[in-house]
């Protein structure tokens, strides 16, 4: 987008994340990575809305992540913990692997 490292560093400092240009060069060279808060700030700076898609992760077909209810989360946890029951549940629900 044509921003200098100094401009990015200034933006991060303005958002309460004081970062030196040297640190940003380290990210660019793969020597280190920003933490989650800084990554989110960088996404805001670069106007990235689809964070997962931008970094190569597949998003759902309707481009929205479906939130789970507590009940659905509990079902998923139980399913994962009961590996011996998974084939029966898959068959019951008609899920192909």
C-alpha positions as CSV (number, residue, x, y, z in Angstrom):
1,X,0.0,0.0,0.0
2,X,3.0,2.2,-0.1
3,X,3.4,3.0,3.6
4,X,6.9,3.3,5.1
5,X,8.0,1.3,8.1
6,X,8.1,4.6,10.0
7,X,4.4,5.3,9.1
8,X,3.4,1.8,10.4
9,X,5.4,2.2,13.5
10,X,3.8,5.6,14.2
11,X,0.3,4.2,13.7
12,X,1.0,1.4,16.1
13,X,2.4,3.8,18.7
14,X,-0.8,6.0,18.3
15,X,-2.9,2.9,19.1
16,X,-1.0,2.3,22.3
17,X,1.3,-0.4,20.8
18,X,4.7,1.3,20.8
19,X,6.7,-0.6,18.1
20,X,10.1,0.4,16.7
21,X,10.8,0.2,12.9
22,X,13.5,-2.4,13.8
23,X,10.8,-4.7,15.2
24,X,8.7,-4.3,12.0
25,X,11.7,-5.2,9.9
26,X,12.0,-8.3,12.0
27,X,8.4,-9.2,11.1
28,X,9.1,-8.6,7.5
29,X,12.1,-10.8,7.5
30,X,10.4,-13.6,9.5
31,X,12.7,-13.2,12.5
32,X,9.7,-12.6,14.8
33,X,5.9,-12.2,14.6
34,X,3.5,-9.6,16.1
35,X,1.2,-10.6,18.9
36,X,-2.5,-11.0,18.3
37,X,-3.3,-7.4,19.4
38,X,-0.7,-5.9,17.1
39,X,-1.8,-8.2,14.3
40,X,-5.4,-6.9,14.7
41,X,-4.1,-3.3,14.7
42,X,-2.2,-4.0,11.5
43,X,-5.2,-5.4,9.9
44,X,-7.1,-2.3,10.8
45,X,-4.3,-0.1,9.4
46,X,-4.2,-2.0,6.1
47,X,-8.0,-2.2,5.9
48,X,-8.2,-6.0,6.0
49,X,-11.7,-7.2,6.8
50,X,-11.4,-10.9,6.0
51,X,-8.4,-11.7,8.2
52,X,-8.7,-15.5,7.8
53,X,-9.2,-15.3,4.0
54,X,-6.4,-12.8,3.6
55,X,-3.9,-15.2,5.3
56,X,-5.0,-18.2,3.3
57,X,-7.5,-19.8,5.5
58,X,-10.8,-21.0,4.0
59,X,-13.8,-19.2,5.3
60,X,-17.3,-20.6,5.2
61,X,-19.2,-20.6,2.0
62,X,-21.4,-17.6,2.9
63,X,-18.3,-15.6,4.0
64,X,-19.6,-15.5,7.5
65,X,-18.4,-17.6,10.4
66,X,-21.4,-19.3,12.1
67,X,-21.3,-18.7,15.9
68,X,-22.1,-21.7,18.0
69,X,-24.5,-21.9,20.9
70,X,-23.3,-23.2,24.2
71,X,-25.3,-26.4,23.5
72,X,-23.5,-26.8,20.2
73,X,-20.1,-26.2,21.8
74,X,-20.9,-28.9,24.4
75,X,-21.9,-31.3,21.6
76,X,-18.7,-30.7,19.8
77,X,-16.6,-31.3,23.0
78,X,-18.5,-34.5,23.8
79,X,-18.0,-35.7,20.2
80,X,-14.3,-35.1,20.3
81,X,-14.0,-36.8,23.7
82,X,-15.9,-39.9,22.6
83,X,-13.8,-41.1,19.7
84,X,-15.2,-44.6,19.9
85,X,-18.7,-43.2,19.3
86,X,-17.8,-41.0,16.4
87,X,-18.5,-43.5,13.7
88,X,-22.0,-44.3,15.1
89,X,-22.8,-40.6,15.4
90,X,-21.5,-39.9,11.9
91,X,-23.7,-42.8,10.5
92,X,-26.7,-41.6,12.4
93,X,-26.3,-38.1,11.0
94,X,-25.4,-39.2,7.5
95,X,-22.0,-37.6,7.6
96,X,-19.4,-39.0,5.2
97,X,-15.7,-38.7,6.0
